[in-house]
Amino acid sequence: MHFSTLPLSVLLCALLVVPALSQSVKKPGEGTYYRPLALPLPLPVRVLHQFPAGTWLENLAVRPNGNILTTALSSPEIFEVDHDGVQPVKVVHTFAHVTSCTGITHLGRDEFYVIAGNVSLSASSVSGPWSVYKVDVRHHHRHTTKPKPAAVSLVASFPGSIVLNGITVLNKHKKWFLVSDSSAGVVYRLEGKTGKVVKVIDDPLMKPSSGTGVNGIKIRKKWLYFTNTSLNILARIKIHGNGTPKAPATVVAPVDSPDDFTFDESHNVLVAQGDDRLGEVGEDNKVVTLAGNPPHVTDGELFGPTAVVFAKFPYKFVLASTADWTKVYISTNGGAAQYQTGNFTRGGTISVVEVGWYSGAHTS
């Protein structure tokens, strides 16, 4: 069912009956978050698009038109996936002289910032340089036979970095970003207008015990939240407006194999877990598996989730370009072990999980 085909009165009536068909699972006063009673946990997973074997999808962002941009770690490419899964997937951009893309963040309109560098998945090795690029897709019309290429420009290189991974907006007006280095266990501030790079956070909870340290990063109400994959934690650190810390980081919750994550409207954290599931860290700091069923995953389930993001209503709808809190998109790598052996049996996916309904005042 597509809401764009329904009269507004019918849509409003449908929203009014949601509470009668579902259960509230969030705190009063911060908006009420509903999950349909007919969908017990774990929630079903629907594959929106299956990529070829050996395709490691790393991170996600959503365009104002509702389509998904996903970066590849196995190739230096950005793909666009139709939000309905109807149109074929297209390559938005291929970077030269590097092997991989990692983080992507949305600044505004159709302006995105993407990390690119060099990673050998089979040898688990890296070699510089790592850089952040501006990718403007405002004129990259998705449904044309000959879309205009994205406008791509170098913002800054990071000499001395090892593996840049996560990126998030620190100050939208100034075009400041925070960027994580998973191997060094530090966070940089990138000043997008000048290309200036400053190391601002060097905290013990960001260091790797082995492999990947600080991974996904997001800012929520003056706190920088981050995952540390090797320590199996979700943590946070309070920051100043320039990204420097106010105090040492603290652990929010233990989370198995955490990668990137997102917040829902009630401040819960949805985490892509590399052990084949989508988890949720609630206000009690306990982790609940929303989707995936390790170790007994089957085709159509989640193999190596890497990132999760809430959908957006396409701008053609009445609720133009706002978050659709009923569903999330999840990127996967198809299972990390196959990249070590070179015996590829499946590729990454973009999948959809219907997580519930949201009703109430927005808090962000």
C-alpha positions in Angstrom: 0.0 0.0 0.0 1.4 3.4 -0.9 0.1 6.4 1.1 0.6 8.6 -1.9 -2.4 6.9 -3.5 -4.8 7.4 -0.5 -6.9 10.4 0.3 -5.6 12.4 3.3 -8.8 11.7 5.3 -8.2 7.9 4.9 -4.6 8.3 6.0 -5.5 10.2 9.1 -8.1 7.7 10.0 -5.6 4.9 9.7 -3.2 6.6 12.0 -5.9 7.2 14.6 -6.6 3.4 15.0 -2.9 2.4 15.3 -3.0 2.5 19.2 -5.9 0.1 19.2 -4.0 -2.5 17.1 -0.6 -2.2 18.9 1.2 -1.9 22.1 3.1 1.1 23.5 6.7 0.4 24.5 8.1 3.8 25.2 8.0 6.4 28.0 5.0 8.8 28.2 6.0 12.4 27.7 8.6 11.7 25.1 6.2 10.5 22.5 4.6 7.1 22.3 6.2 4.5 20.2 3.9 1.6 19.1 4.7 -1.9 17.8 2.0 -3.9 16.1 0.8 -6.7 18.4 0.7 -9.0 15.4 4.5 -8.8 15.0 6.3 -10.6 17.9 10.1 -10.4 18.1 12.2 -11.0 16.2 10.6 -8.9 13.5 10.5 -10.1 9.9 13.3 -9.0 7.5 12.5 -8.1 3.9 15.4 -7.9 1.4 15.0 -4.8 -0.7 18.0 -5.5 -2.9 20.5 -8.3 -3.0 24.0 -7.3 -4.3 26.4 -9.8 -6.0 28.5 -12.1 -4.0 31.6 -10.4 -2.6 29.9 -7.0 -2.2 30.4 -5.6 1.3 28.0 -2.7 2.0 29.3 -0.5 4.8 27.1 2.5 5.5 23.8 4.2 4.8 22.2 7.5 4.3 18.7 8.5 2.9 18.1 11.1 0.3 15.2 13.6 0.7 13.4 11.6 -2.1 13.4 8.5 0.1 16.1 6.6 -1.8 19.0 5.0 0.0 22.6 5.8 -0.6 25.0 3.0 0.5 28.8 2.9 0.5 30.8 -0.2 -0.4 33.9 -1.4 1.5 34.7 -4.0 -1.2 34.8 -1.3 -3.9 35.2 2.5 -4.0 31.6 3.0 -4.9 28.4 4.7 -3.7 25.1 3.0 -4.8 21.6 4.4 -4.9 18.8 1.9 -4.0 15.2 2.7 -4.8 13.1 2.9 -1.6 10.5 0.7 -3.1 13.0 -1.7 -4.6 11.3 -1.2 -8.0 14.0 0.7 -10.0 17.4 -0.9 -10.7 20.3 0.0 -8.5 22.6 2.6 -10.0 26.2 3.7 -9.2 26.2 7.3 -8.0 30.0 7.6 -8.0 33.2 5.6 -8.2 36.3 7.0 -6.5 39.7 6.8 -8.3 42.9 5.6 -6.7 41.3 4.0 -3.6 39.7 0.7 -2.9 36.9 1.4 -0.4 34.3 3.7 1.0 33.3 3.7 4.7 31.2 6.4 6.4 28.6 8.6 4.9 26.5 11.4 6.5 23.8 13.8 5.2 24.4 17.5 5.8 21.2 18.8 4.1 19.2 18.8 0.9 21.1 16.3 -1.3 24.6 17.1 0.1 26.5 14.2 1.6 30.0 13.6 2.9 31.7 10.3 2.3 35.0 8.7 3.6 37.2 6.9 1.0 40.5 5.1 1.4 42.3 1.8 1.1 41.4 -1.5 2.8 42.3 -5.1 1.9 39.5 -7.2 3.2 41.3 -10.5 2.5 44.5 -9.5 4.2 42.9 -7.2 6.8 45.4 -4.5 6.0 45.2 -0.8 5.2 47.3 1.8 3.5 46.6 5.5 3.1 45.6 8.0 2.3 42.1 8.5 3.8 40.0 11.4 2.7 36.5 12.9 3.0 34.7 14.0 -0.1 31.6 16.1 -0.6 29.1 14.3 -2.8 26.2 16.5 -4.2 23.5 14.6 -5.8 20.9 17.4 -6.3 21.0 17.0 -10.0 21.5 13.2 -10.0 17.9 12.4 -11.1 17.2 8.9 -10.1 14.4 8.0 -12.5 16.0 9.3 -15.7 17.7 7.1 -18.3 20.8 9.3 -18.3 21.1 10.8 -14.8 23.6 13.7 -14.4 26.7 12.6 -12.5 27.1 13.6 -8.9 29.2 16.6 -8.2 32.1 15.3 -6.1 34.9 17.3 -4.6 37.7 16.6 -2.1 37.1 18.2 1.3 40.2 17.1 3.2 42.9 14.3 3.4 43.9 12.9 6.8 47.7 12.4 6.9 48.6 9.9 9.6 45.2 8.3 9.9 44.9 4.5 9.8 41.2 3.6 9.1 38.6 6.4 9.0 35.2 4.8 9.6 32.4 6.9 11.1 31.3 10.4 10.2 28.6 12.6 11.7 27.6 16.3 11.5 28.9 18.4 14.5 27.7 21.8 13.3 25.5 22.1 10.2 25.9 25.8 9.7 29.7 25.7 10.0 29.9 22.4 8.1 31.9 20.8 10.9 32.0 17.0 11.2 33.4 14.5 13.6 35.3 11.5 12.0 36.4 8.4 13.8 39.6 6.4 13.2 38.9 2.8 14.2 42.5 1.6 14.3 43.9 4.7 16.1 41.0 4.9 18.5 40.6 8.7 18.1 38.1 11.2 16.7 38.9 14.2 14.5 37.0 17.4 13.8 36.8 18.2 10.1 36.0 21.8 9.2 34.3 21.4 5.9 34.6 25.0 4.6 38.4 25.1 5.0 39.5 21.5 5.1 41.1 21.9 8.5 41.5 18.6 10.5 42.0 18.6 14.2 42.2 15.5 16.6 39.7 16.3 19.3 39.1 13.1 21.2 41.5 10.5 22.4 39.7 8.3 25.0 40.6 4.8 26.3 37.1 3.5 25.5 37.7 4.3 21.9 40.9 2.2 21.6 40.8 -1.2 19.9 41.7 -4.3 22.0 42.3 -5.8 18.6 40.9 -5.1 15.2 38.2 -2.3 15.1 37.9 0.2 18.0 35.6 3.2 17.8 33.3 2.6 14.9 29.9 4.3 14.4 29.5 7.8 15.9 26.4 9.9 16.3 25.6 13.1 18.3 22.5 13.3 20.5 21.9 16.3 22.8 25.6 17.3 23.3 26.7 13.7 23.8 28.8 11.8 21.2 27.6 8.2 21.2 29.9 5.6 19.7 30.4 1.9 19.3 33.7 0.1 20.0 33.5 -3.2 18.1 36.5 -4.9 19.7 35.3 -4.0 23.2 31.6 -4.9 22.4 30.2 -1.7 23.9 28.0 1.2 23.1 29.5 4.3 24.9 29.1 8.0 25.1 31.1 11.1 25.9 29.9 14.6 26.6 31.4 17.2 24.2 31.7 20.9 23.8 30.5 22.7 20.7 33.9 22.3 19.1 33.9 18.5 19.6 36.4 18.4 22.5 35.3 16.3 25.5 33.9 17.6 28.7 34.7 14.4 30.7 35.9 10.9 30.0 33.7 8.5 28.1 31.4 6.0 29.9 29.8 2.7 28.8 26.1 2.9 28.0 25.6 -0.9 27.5 27.5 -4.0 26.5 26.5 -4.9 22.9 27.9 -7.9 20.9 29.7 -7.0 17.6 28.3 -3.5 17.4 28.8 -1.5 14.2 26.9 1.6 13.1 23.6 2.7 14.8 20.8 5.2 14.9 18.4 6.7 17.4 14.6 6.5 17.4 12.4 9.3 18.5 12.3 8.0 22.1 16.1 8.0 22.5 16.5 4.3 22.1 19.5 3.2 20.1 19.1 0.7 17.2 22.4 -1.1 16.6 23.5 -3.1 13.6 25.3 -6.1 15.1 27.8 -8.0 13.1 26.6 -11.3 14.6 23.6 -11.2 12.3 21.0 -9.2 14.2 19.5 -5.8 14.8 19.5 -4.8 18.4 17.9 -2.1 20.4 19.4 -0.5 23.6 16.4 0.8 25.6 16.2 3.3 28.5 17.2 0.5 30.9 20.4 0.0 28.9 19.5 -3.6 28.1 19.8 -5.0 24.6 16.8 -6.5 22.9 17.1 -8.3 19.5 14.6 -6.7 17.2 15.4 -8.8 14.1 17.7 -11.6 13.0 18.0 -14.9 14.8 21.6 -16.0 15.3 23.0 -18.5 15.1 20.2 -20.0 13.0 20.0 -17.4 10.3 18.4 -18.4 7.0 18.1 -16.9 3.6 16.2 -13.6 3.8 17.6 -12.9 7.3 20.5 -10.7 8.2 24.1 -11.7 7.3 26.6 -9.3 8.8 24.6 -6.1 9.5 26.8 -3.0 9.1 24.5 0.0 9.4 20.9 1.0 10.2 19.0 4.2 9.3 15.3 5.2 9.6 13.5 5.6 6.3 12.1 9.0 5.1 8.8 9.8 3.5 9.6 10.8 -0.1 9.1 14.5 -0.8 6.1 13.8 -3.0 4.1 12.8 0.2 2.2 15.2 2.5 4.8 14.6 5.3 7.6 15.8 3.0 11.1 14.6 3.7 10.5 13.8 7.3 11.5 10.6 9.1 9.3 7.6 8.7 9.6 6.1 12.2 7.8 2.9 11.2 10.7 1.2 9.3 14.5 1.0 9.1 16.9 0.1 6.3 19.8 -2.2 7.2 23.0 -2.7 5.1 24.9 -6.0 5.4 28.2 -7.4 4.1 26.8 -10.9 3.4 28.9 -12.4 6.3 32.4 -11.2 7.1 34.1 -14.6 7.3 33.9 -15.1 3.5 36.1 -12.1 2.9 39.0 -13.8 4.7 38.6 -17.1 2.8 37.7 -15.6 -0.6 35.0 -18.2 -0.9 32.0 -15.9 -1.6 28.6 -17.4 -1.2 26.5 -14.3 -0.9 26.7 -10.5 -1.2 25.5 -7.7 0.9 21.9 -6.6 1.0 19.7 -3.6 1.7 16.9 -4.9 3.9 13.8 -3.4 5.5 12.5 -4.1 9.0 9.1 -2.7 10.0 9.9 -1.6 13.6 6.5 -0.1 14.6 4.5 3.1 14.6 5.4 6.5 16.1 2.8 8.8 17.5 3.5 11.9 19.6 5.6 15.1 19.8 8.9 15.0 18.2 11.8 15.5 20.6 14.8 16.1 18.4 
